[in-house]
Amino acid sequence: MPAWLSQTRNLPSLEAEVCFQIQDRFYYGPDRVSDPSDYERLAEKLAPPAIALVSPSMVRSAEALGHEAELAAYYRQIVRLARHHQRPFNSIRHYFWLRLWLWNSQQQAHIAFPWYDSYAEIDRVLKALVEIESGPVHDDADQGWEVQIHAQGDAVYLLQRDPDEDEALAALCVPRAELARQVAQLRERTQGLIARLSGELGADVWTSYVRTEPTFAP
């Protein structure tokens, strides 16, 4: 077993969510600017989705359920502005990014996945959390970030650290059964939302990294 398992903090639960990132402006200028004020000047305001949100910068999958049309309307703004300003998808892909969060607000604990932008990347974690009952569940690292997840007995152990500074940022232990049940529901909910959004916009730009220019609905 990994040595860090004995150093974890026991929590009663972690909430798992997939979040649709929301921005308040659409930037249509060049990728590089000499004047930082251009990021404000060469931008148009985006109307947020008409959904009650805990955080204005993201729509949780649970918040989007039943409000798919409102979320689709937000994304249609982006497609319309991209067409108007002749911006290719590669320059606007970040407006469609997702985020995976595992957190317990009462205990001020969370595990973040800042380098996973698509559902395919996120679902590798979710699928493993549901299916793997014992042993290594997930292990990945990127710039200034590393996450390890391990299942043992009735528990799931999660470690987030900064490998550059050799610093543990969170080491948590939660009951596995409830987390796996919640994650299974999250997978089903998120896949349904993406299917609905894809149907509304005419292209799926959430599931995986899009390498060719998508054809959105008129």
N, C-alpha and C positions, 0 to 999 in steps of 0.2 A: 504494500500500500504506500502511496506517496506520504512523505513525512509531514507535509502541511496539514493532513487530515486531522491531526491531533491538536491543531492550533486554531480550529474554526470556532465561530460563535454560533450557538444554537438559536435558531429562530423558529417560531411556531409555523410560519408560512412565508412564501414569496409570491407576489402577484406577477403574472407574466402577461405582457401585452406586445402586440405589433402596432406601431404607430405610423401614421401617414404624416410626413413632414409638411408643415404649412409655412409659407412665406408671405410677407405683406407687400413685396414689390417684385416686379418683373424687370430685370436688367437686360437691355438690348444692345449695350455698347460693346466695344472690343474686349478681348480677353485681358489685355494689359492696358493700363492707363497711366499717364504721367501725373495726372491730378486726381487724388482720391475722391474729390467731390463729384467726379464724373459718375461714380457708382450711384449717386443720388440723382444727378441731373439727367442721366440717360436711363431712366427707369419710369415705369408706370405702376400706379397703385393697384394691388390685387385685393378684391373683395374676399374676405374669409368665407368659408362655407357656413351656411346658415344652420349651424349645429351647436348645441350647448357643449362647451369644452371646458375641461379642467385646466388645460394649458393652451394658450392661444397659438403656440408654435407646433402643435401636433394634434391629430385626431386619432384617438385610440380606436381599435377595431370595435370595441363594445359601444363606443359613442357613435360610430358610423353605421352600425347595424340598424336598419330601418330608415336610414337617411342617406342611402347610396346616391339618390338623385342630387341631393345638395352637394355631396362631395364631388360627384361628376361635374356639376356646374362650375365648381372651383377650378377643376382641371381644364375644362373647356376654355376658360379665360386664357390659360397659359398657351394652349394650342392656337387660339385665335391671335394672340399677341405675337407668337412666334411666326405665324404666317405673315402677319402684317409687317413685321420687322425683318422678315426673311432670315430667321435664325434657324440653323439646322438643329436636329435633335441633340447632337453631341454637346451643344452649348446650353441646352435647357434640361438635360437629363436629371440634374440634381433637384429639380422641382418635383420629381416623382419618386424620390428616395423614401425608403422605409427605415424604421429603427426597431430593434428588439430591446425591450427593457424587462428586467427582473428586479422587483423592489419590494420593500416593506417600509412604508412611510413612517409608521409608528416607531419602528426601531432604527430609523434613519440609515437604512442599509439598501444597497443596490448593486447590481452587476450590469455593466453597460457593454454594448457591442458597437462601438462607433465606426467600425470599418465595414460593417455589413449593410449594404444599401438596397439589395434586392431580396425578394421573398425566397428565392432559391438558396441564397446564402444563409438566411435566417432559419429556413426550414431544416437545414442540416442539424442545427442545434435542437430544434423542437422535436424532430423525428427521433433523434437519439435519446432525448429526455423521456419520451414515451416508451421506446422499445428496449432500451438497455437497462436491465435490472441490477446488474453487478459489473463492476470494473470501469475502465475509462469510458467516459461519455463524450467528451469534447475537449480538444486542446488546440489552441491557435494563438498566434502572436502577430502583431504588426507594429507600426511605429509608436513606441511608448506605451504599448498595450499588450497584455497577455491574459488569457482566460483559460483555466483548467476546470473541468467538471468531472466528478468521479461518483459513482454509485456504490454503496456498500451497505449491506443489510437493508434496513428500512429507510435509509436516508440518502440524500443527495448532498454532496459537498461541492462548493463552488469557491474558486479562488480567482480574484482579479488582481493583477500586479503591474507595476511599471518595470519592465525588464531592463530598461536603460539605467534606472536608478536602483535596481534590485530592491524594490519596495513593494510590499503587499498593501493593496488599497482596500481589499475586502476579502475575508475568509469566512464563509458562512456554511451552515449545515441546516437543512430543512427536511421534514418528512417527505418521502418520495411519492407516496400514493396520491396525496392531494395535489401535488405539483404536476404529476403525470396526468391526472384527470383534467386539471385545468388547461394544461398545454394541449391535450387532445381536442378539447373544445375550441381553443384558440386557433389551432390549425384549420379545423373545419370552417370556423367563422371567417378567417382571413382569406382562405381560398374562395369562399363564396363571394366575399366582397370584391376581390380582384376579378373574378369572373363577371360580376355585374358591371364594374367600372370598365372593363375591357369591352363589354358589349355596348356600353353607352358611348365610348370614345372611338370604337372601331379598331383598337389595337391594344395589346397587352404590353405595357411598358413597366410593369411592377414585378413580374415573376422572375425575370432574369435579365442579365446585362444585354441591352439592345445594341447590336453591332451594325445593323443596316437601318436606313432611314424608315421609320414606321409610316404607314399610311393611315392617318386618322380619318374618321368620318367627316363629311362636309359639315 
